[in-house]
Amino acid sequence: MSDRDISLEIVKAMESGVHKHLDNSVSYMPFKLFYAIFRAANPKMMDQVRGIVRNDIYNKLVSIPDFDFSAFTLGQEITPKGKQLLTISHNIGIHLLKKDLNVVSAFKMVTNADFRNHIYSYILDLVGRSASRVLHQK
């Protein structure tokens, strides 16, 4: 597994968390419907967005002092610390909607670039702090 692959796995884990929350919440049904329609109509764009987020996560990870990808992956395998980071990333996806965004602000994130950038920076910061915490954990 390459260094960028763990970044993509983090993206997938967060996306999985978002889907889990959307599947379990009736109040987010309008946003879930919008997201499903948008995703189905724009699969190439969704892949491009995942690639951009993956690269931004990669850049965030390499900016952590003493960061070492081998703490999270060894060859093609994900290490226990890597699995812990993916679990945390999954939970970030869940809590993003559960605690940080309501239905109105989720739609606002789609239409308001400043708000979207604020949330995006917040997510990247959470991933960076989580990775640092897991990395430096004994």
N, CA, C and O of each residue as an XYZ file, in Angstrom:
552
protein
N       0.857     -1.174      0.000
C       0.000      0.000      0.000
C       0.899      1.231      0.000
O       1.815      1.335      0.815
N       0.642      2.145     -0.896
C       1.458      3.353     -0.957
C       0.988      4.356      0.096
O      -0.074      4.209      0.700
N       1.819      5.376      0.290
C       1.490      6.413      1.263
C       0.164      7.090      0.920
O      -0.638      7.387      1.806
N      -0.056      7.327     -0.366
C      -1.289      7.987     -0.787
C      -2.502      7.080     -0.598
O      -3.619      7.564     -0.417
N      -2.284      5.762     -0.640
C      -3.398      4.833     -0.453
C      -3.998      4.942      0.942
O      -5.216      4.846      1.094
N      -3.165      5.142      1.966
C      -3.717      5.287      3.321
C      -4.540      6.573      3.382
O      -5.545      6.631      4.091
N      -4.125      7.593      2.652
C      -4.904      8.833      2.597
C      -6.263      8.573      1.959
O      -7.276      9.102      2.417
N      -6.290      7.764      0.905
C      -7.555      7.418      0.261
C      -8.417      6.573      1.195
O      -9.636      6.737      1.223
N      -7.805      5.678      1.951
C      -8.558      4.867      2.913
C      -9.186      5.749      3.994
O     -10.290      5.468      4.461
N      -8.493      6.807      4.388
C      -9.048      7.758      5.356
C     -10.269      8.444      4.760
O     -11.290      8.595      5.432
N     -10.166      8.862      3.495
C     -11.307      9.490      2.803
C     -12.497      8.529      2.772
O     -13.624      8.913      3.084
N     -12.232      7.274      2.392
C     -13.310      6.278      2.327
C     -13.922      6.027      3.698
O     -15.133      5.839      3.808
N     -13.102      6.020      4.744
C     -13.619      5.800      6.097
C     -14.535      6.953      6.523
O     -15.589      6.728      7.116
N     -14.123      8.186      6.216
C     -14.976      9.331      6.558
C     -16.272      9.291      5.764
O     -17.348      9.554      6.301
N     -16.164      8.963      4.490
C     -17.353      8.873      3.644
C     -18.294      7.780      4.162
O     -19.514      7.947      4.146
N     -17.727      6.679      4.614
C     -18.521      5.594      5.185
C     -19.256      6.065      6.449
O     -20.412      5.705      6.673
N     -18.580      6.865      7.264
C     -19.212      7.413      8.463
C     -20.367      8.341      8.131
O     -21.411      8.308      8.782
N     -20.173      9.173      7.110
C     -21.248     10.071      6.674
C     -22.443      9.244      6.207
O     -23.584      9.531      6.571
N     -22.175      8.209      5.394
C     -23.264      7.351      4.900
C     -23.977      6.646      6.050
O     -25.201      6.519      6.038
N     -23.227      6.196      7.027
C     -23.841      5.506      8.165
C     -24.812      6.437      8.890
O     -25.921      6.042      9.250
N     -24.375      7.675      9.096
C     -25.266      8.615      9.776
C     -26.480      8.950      8.907
O     -27.601      9.022      9.412
N     -26.268      9.153      7.624
C     -27.391      9.452      6.733
C     -28.400      8.301      6.708
O     -29.609      8.527      6.662
N     -27.892      7.066      6.740
C     -28.781      5.899      6.718
C     -29.594      5.755      7.999
O     -30.668      5.153      7.993
N     -29.084      6.308      9.093
C     -29.741      6.131     10.392
C     -30.524      7.361     10.858
O     -31.023      7.377     11.983
N     -30.636      8.369     10.029
C     -31.288      9.600     10.462
C     -32.389     10.006      9.487
O     -32.130     10.275      8.314
N     -33.594     10.046      9.981
C     -34.729     10.456      9.162
C     -34.653     11.945      8.831
O     -35.043     12.358      7.739
N     -34.159     12.743      9.759
C     -34.127     14.192      9.534
C     -33.186     14.589      8.400
O     -33.339     15.670      7.832
N     -32.227     13.749      8.061
C     -31.304     14.049      6.972
C     -31.764     13.485      5.632
O     -31.010     13.533      4.659
N     -32.975     12.956      5.559
C     -33.473     12.343      4.333
C     -33.386     13.271      3.116
O     -32.971     12.812      2.052
N     -33.756     14.553      3.220
C     -33.631     15.422      2.033
C     -32.177     15.543      1.559
O     -31.905     15.513      0.359
N     -31.252     15.681      2.510
C     -29.848     15.799      2.142
C     -29.334     14.477      1.559
O     -28.557     14.477      0.604
N     -29.764     13.364      2.132
C     -29.359     12.049      1.630
C     -29.836     11.873      0.190
O     -29.091     11.373     -0.653
N     -31.056     12.274     -0.091
C     -31.605     12.176     -1.439
C     -30.808     13.056     -2.403
O     -30.424     12.616     -3.487
N     -30.567     14.291     -1.999
C     -29.780     15.204     -2.830
C     -28.400     14.613     -3.099
O     -27.929     14.626     -4.237
N     -27.756     14.100     -2.066
C     -26.414     13.535     -2.196
C     -26.407     12.330     -3.134
O     -25.515     12.189     -3.971
N     -27.401     11.469     -2.990
C     -27.478     10.276     -3.845
C     -27.682     10.661     -5.309
O     -27.049     10.092     -6.199
N     -28.558     11.618     -5.556
C     -28.810     12.066     -6.933
C     -27.558     12.725     -7.510
O     -27.180     12.458     -8.651
N     -26.916     13.585     -6.717
C     -25.716     14.278     -7.171
C     -24.600     13.276     -7.472
O     -23.927     13.379     -8.497
N     -24.410     12.318     -6.581
C     -23.355     11.315     -6.740
C     -23.602     10.454     -7.987
O     -22.667     10.155     -8.730
N     -24.846     10.060     -8.210
C     -25.185      9.239     -9.376
C     -25.010     10.014    -10.678
O     -24.609      9.449    -11.695
N     -25.310     11.307    -10.641
C     -25.223     12.127    -11.847
C     -23.795     12.590    -12.150
O     -23.493     12.983    -13.276
N     -22.920     12.542    -11.142
C     -21.566     13.080    -11.306
C     -20.490     12.136    -10.772
O     -19.700     12.536     -9.917
N     -20.440     10.902    -11.252
C     -19.461      9.955    -10.682
C     -18.009     10.374    -10.905
O     -17.163     10.156    -10.038
N     -17.715     10.973    -12.057
C     -16.340     11.412    -12.315
C     -15.946     12.539    -11.371
O     -14.829     12.576    -10.857
N     -16.882     13.454    -11.153
C     -16.610     14.554    -10.239
C     -16.377     14.036     -8.819
O     -15.499     14.530     -8.113
N     -17.157     13.049     -8.407
C     -16.985     12.475     -7.066
C     -15.600     11.848     -6.931
O     -14.958     11.984     -5.889
N     -15.135     11.164     -7.975
C     -13.788     10.587     -7.951
C     -12.722     11.679     -7.892
O     -11.713     11.536     -7.203
N     -12.957     12.776     -8.626
C     -12.011     13.893     -8.589
C     -11.969     14.522     -7.200
O     -10.897     14.852     -6.694
N     -13.129     14.685     -6.593
C     -13.192     15.256     -5.246
C     -12.454     14.347     -4.263
O     -11.685     14.827     -3.430
N     -12.688     13.033     -4.360
C     -11.967     12.088     -3.485
C     -10.456     12.230     -3.680
O      -9.695     12.194     -2.713
N     -10.030     12.390     -4.918
C      -8.602     12.545     -5.201
C      -8.035     13.817     -4.592
O      -6.929     13.813     -4.050
N      -8.789     14.901     -4.682
C      -8.350     16.175     -4.099
C      -8.269     16.056     -2.582
O      -7.288     16.483     -1.972
N      -9.298     15.475     -1.974
C      -9.311     15.313     -0.520
C      -8.164     14.392     -0.095
O      -7.487     14.654      0.899
N      -7.951     13.310     -0.856
C      -6.842     12.394     -0.551
C      -5.521     13.144     -0.544
O      -4.715     12.972      0.370
N      -5.290     13.979     -1.558
C      -4.036     14.736     -1.631
C      -3.909     15.728     -0.475
O      -2.825     15.896      0.084
N      -5.007     16.379     -0.121
C      -4.972     17.321      1.001
C      -4.704     16.600      2.317
O      -3.977     17.109      3.169
N      -5.287     15.422      2.483
C      -5.018     14.630      3.700
C      -3.558     14.188      3.712
O      -2.893     14.258      4.746
N      -3.065     13.739      2.577
C      -1.650     13.355      2.474
C      -0.753     14.523      2.900
O       0.167     14.350      3.699
N      -1.032     15.711      2.360
C      -0.233     16.896      2.702
C      -0.348     17.229      4.183
O       0.627     17.650      4.804
N      -1.533     17.043      4.749
C      -1.720     17.290      6.185
C      -0.898     16.293      7.001
O      -0.264     16.665      7.988
N      -0.912     15.036      6.588
C      -0.173     14.003      7.315
C       1.329     14.257      7.269
O       2.000     14.168      8.298
N       1.864     14.571      6.098
C       3.313     14.768      5.995
C       3.777     16.036      6.696
O       4.973     16.212      6.925
N       2.843     16.924      7.041
C       3.221     18.141      7.772
C       3.312     17.901      9.281
O       3.735     18.788     10.023
N       2.923     16.719      9.734
C       2.999     16.384     11.160
C       4.458     16.099     11.512
O       5.108     15.302     10.836
N       4.983     16.739     12.560
C       6.371     16.465     12.955
C       6.575     14.977     13.254
O       5.743     14.344     13.905
N       7.676     14.438     12.775
C       8.052     13.030     12.983
C       7.056     12.057     12.363
O       6.985     10.903     12.783
N       6.283     12.503     11.366
C       5.303     11.599     10.772
C       6.004     10.520      9.974
O       6.973     10.782      9.261
N       5.499      9.294     10.103
C       6.065      8.154      9.393
C       4.919      7.267      8.923
O       4.177      6.726      9.743
N       4.769      7.114      7.615
C       3.683      6.308      7.067
C       3.764      4.855      7.507
O       2.743      4.171      7.579
N       4.972      4.377      7.802
C       5.115      2.968      8.196
C       4.447      2.671      9.537
O       4.247      1.506      9.878
N       4.102      3.702     10.297
C       3.345      3.474     11.528
C       1.908      3.053     11.205
O       1.240      2.429     12.029
N       1.439      3.398     10.004
C       0.060      3.131      9.617
C      -0.073      2.018      8.575
O      -1.105      1.351      8.501
N       0.966      1.824      7.781
C       0.936      0.751      6.780
C       2.291      0.069      6.737
O       3.330      0.708      6.905
N       2.267     -1.217      6.514
C       3.480     -2.006      6.301
C       3.258     -2.845      5.059
O       2.468     -3.789      5.072
N       3.948     -2.507      3.996
C       3.698     -3.193      2.731
C       2.273     -2.926      2.280
O       1.863     -1.774      2.132
N       1.525     -3.991      2.062
C       0.124     -3.874      1.645
C      -0.839     -3.917      2.828
O      -2.052     -3.827      2.638
N      -0.321     -4.053      4.035
C      -1.161     -4.219      5.219
C      -1.302     -2.924      6.006
O      -0.390     -2.098      6.050
N      -2.451     -2.773      6.616
C      -2.692     -1.647      7.517
C      -2.338     -2.119      8.925
O      -2.796     -3.171      9.371
N      -1.529     -1.339      9.612
C      -1.084     -1.687     10.961
C      -2.208     -1.425     11.971
O      -3.212     -0.808     11.616
N      -2.061     -1.880     13.216
C      -3.066     -1.566     14.242
C      -3.287     -0.056     14.407
O      -4.421      0.389     14.585
N      -2.206      0.729     14.348
C      -2.371      2.187     14.426
C      -3.127      2.712     13.211
O      -3.919      3.647     13.322
N      -2.878      2.105     12.047
C      -3.608      2.486     10.838
C      -5.089      2.186     10.970
O      -5.935      2.990     10.578
N      -5.396      1.018     11.527
C      -6.801      0.658     11.751
C      -7.457      1.601     12.745
O      -8.623      1.968     12.596
N      -6.691      1.991     13.768
C      -7.228      2.940     14.746
C      -7.525      4.282     14.083
O      -8.558      4.893     14.354
N      -6.624      4.741     13.216
C      -6.845      6.006     12.509
C      -8.051      5.916     11.577
O      -8.805      6.880     11.454
N      -8.241      4.780     10.924
C      -9.405      4.612     10.049
C     -10.702      4.596     10.850
O     -11.717      5.121     10.393
N     -10.680      4.001     12.037
C     -11.862      4.020     12.914
C     -12.183      5.446     13.338
O     -13.342      5.860     13.331
N     -11.152      6.189     13.707
C     -11.347      7.596     14.092
C     -11.888      8.384     12.902
O     -12.783      9.214     13.064
N     -11.355      8.132     11.713
C     -11.822      8.830     10.504
C     -13.285      8.511     10.216
O     -14.052      9.394      9.833
N     -13.668      7.262     10.398
C     -15.071      6.857     10.238
C     -15.948      7.646     11.217
O     -17.016      8.139     10.855
N     -15.479      7.752     12.450
C     -16.235      8.490     13.469
C     -16.291      9.987     13.167
O     -17.277     10.646     13.497
N     -15.246     10.526     12.545
C     -15.277     11.933     12.120
C     -16.424     12.129     11.129
O     -17.157     13.114     11.211
N     -16.576     11.198     10.201
C     -17.674     11.276      9.229
C     -19.033     11.229      9.895
O     -19.940     11.970      9.515
N     -19.182     10.360     10.890
C     -20.453     10.264     11.619
C     -20.731     11.553     12.367
O     -21.816     12.123     12.251
N     -19.753     12.013     13.135
C     -19.958     13.170     13.997
C     -20.025     14.487     13.236
O     -20.561     15.474     13.740
N     -19.481     14.502     12.027
C     -19.585     15.715     11.210
C     -21.047     16.094     11.034
O     -21.421     17.250     11.230
N     -21.872     15.121     10.663
C     -23.299     15.404     10.485
C     -24.036     15.392     11.817
O     -24.940     16.199     12.036
N     -23.665     14.504     12.684
C     -24.393     14.327     13.938
C     -24.245     15.540     14.860
O     -25.210     15.961     15.500
N     -23.029     16.099     14.925
C     -22.784     17.165     15.891
C     -22.431     18.509     15.268
O     -22.703     19.553     15.861
N     -21.828     18.498     14.083
C     -21.321     19.742     13.520
C     -22.224     20.363     12.466
O     -22.238     21.584     12.307
N     -22.974     19.545     11.747
C     -23.832     20.068     10.688
C     -25.259     19.570     10.880
O     -25.488     18.377     11.082
N     -26.204     20.481     10.817
C     -27.596     20.045     10.752
C     -28.006     20.029      9.284
O     -27.185     20.303      8.409
N     -29.241     19.717      9.014
C     -29.676     19.600      7.620
C     -29.504     20.925      6.879
O     -29.047     20.938      5.736
N     -29.861     22.025      7.511
C     -29.752     23.332      6.861
C     -28.292     23.656      6.565
O     -27.963     24.096      5.463
N     -27.421     23.442      7.542
C     -26.011     23.773      7.312
C     -25.363     22.804      6.326
O     -24.404     23.173      5.649
N     -25.864     21.580      6.232
C     -25.349     20.639      5.229
C     -25.640     21.168      3.827
O     -24.786     21.104      2.944
N     -26.855     21.692      3.628
C     -27.174     22.299      2.324
C     -26.386     23.595      2.127
O     -25.960     23.902      1.013
N     -26.193     24.353      3.210
C     -25.422     25.592      3.131
C     -23.985     25.294      2.687
O     -23.375     26.081      1.963
N     -23.459     24.159      3.124
C     -22.106     23.775      2.747
C     -22.006     23.565      1.235
O     -20.956     23.812      0.641
N     -23.087     23.114      0.619
C     -23.102     22.883     -0.822
C     -23.116     24.212     -1.576
O     -22.502     24.324     -2.637
N     -23.806     25.214     -1.044
C     -24.018     26.457     -1.781
C     -23.107     27.609     -1.377
O     -22.968     28.567     -2.138
N     -22.485     27.547     -0.207
C     -21.695     28.660      0.303
C     -20.216     28.259      0.365
O     -19.825     27.438      1.194
N     -19.409     28.836     -0.508
C     -17.993     28.450     -0.609
C     -17.215     28.754      0.668
O     -16.368     27.957      1.072
N     -17.483     29.886      1.309
C     -16.764     30.222      2.541
C     -17.070     29.219      3.648
O     -16.168     28.768      4.354
N     -18.330     28.878      3.792
C     -18.728     27.902      4.807
C     -18.127     26.535      4.487
O     -17.653     25.837      5.383
N     -18.147     26.157      3.212
C     -17.586     24.869      2.774
C     -16.087     24.819      3.089
O     -15.588     23.803      3.571
N     -15.371     25.916      2.816
C     -13.936     25.966      3.111
C     -13.667     25.872      4.607
O     -12.707     25.235      5.040
N     -14.523     26.513      5.386
C     -14.383     26.450      6.852
C     -14.549     25.006      7.344
O     -13.741     24.528      8.141
N     -15.574     24.324      6.881
C     -15.830     22.939      7.290
C     -14.701     22.031      6.790
O     -14.254     21.139      7.512
N     -14.251     22.256      5.580
C     -13.177     21.439      5.009
C     -11.895     21.589      5.830
O     -11.231     20.599      6.138
N     -11.554     22.816      6.179
C     -10.369     23.054      7.007
C     -10.517     22.385      8.368
O      -9.561     21.823      8.902
N     -11.714     22.449      8.918
C     -12.003     21.815     10.204
C     -11.789     20.301     10.117
O     -11.191     19.706     11.013
N     -12.272     19.684      9.045
C     -12.115     18.235      8.863
C     -10.635     17.877      8.718
O     -10.158     16.939      9.358
N      -9.917     18.609      7.892
C      -8.488     18.331      7.719
C      -7.738     18.479      9.032
O      -6.841     17.691      9.331
N      -8.099     19.481      9.810
C      -7.467     19.672     11.111
C      -7.756     18.495     12.038
O      -6.864     18.016     12.739
N      -9.009     18.029     12.040
C      -9.357     16.861     12.863
C      -8.553     15.633     12.462
O      -8.056     14.909     13.324
N      -8.424     15.397     11.176
C      -7.660     14.246     10.694
C      -6.193     14.385     11.105
O      -5.581     13.425     11.573
N      -5.642     15.568     10.929
C      -4.249     15.802     11.298
C      -3.996     15.599     12.781
O      -3.032     14.937     13.164
N      -4.857     16.166     13.617
C      -4.697     16.003     15.070
C      -4.883     14.554     15.480
O      -4.173     14.055     16.353
N      -5.840     13.873     14.851
C      -6.077     12.462     15.168
C      -4.880     11.614     14.777
O      -4.451     10.755     15.547
N      -4.336     11.846     13.586
C      -3.173     11.084     13.130
C      -1.973     11.332     14.038
O      -1.233     10.404     14.366
N      -1.784     12.574     14.437
C      -0.676     12.904     15.334
C      -0.839     12.197     16.678
O       0.120     11.648     17.220
N      -2.049     12.216     17.203
C      -2.327     11.563     18.488
C      -2.073     10.057     18.394
O      -1.443      9.478     19.279
N      -2.556      9.429     17.333
C      -2.358      7.982     17.153
C      -0.873      7.685     16.942
O      -0.353      6.719     17.499
N      -0.198      8.492     16.155
C       1.212      8.278     15.861
C       2.065      8.342     17.122
O       2.964      7.522     17.309
N       1.787      9.307     17.981
C       2.617      9.516     19.161
C       2.136      8.734     20.383
O       2.702      8.862     21.469
N       1.118      7.947     20.205
C       0.591      7.104     21.273
C       1.546      5.926     21.491
O       2.068      5.354     20.535
N       1.760      5.584     22.721
C       2.659      4.441     23.029
C       1.872      3.174     23.121
O       2.441      2.111     23.370
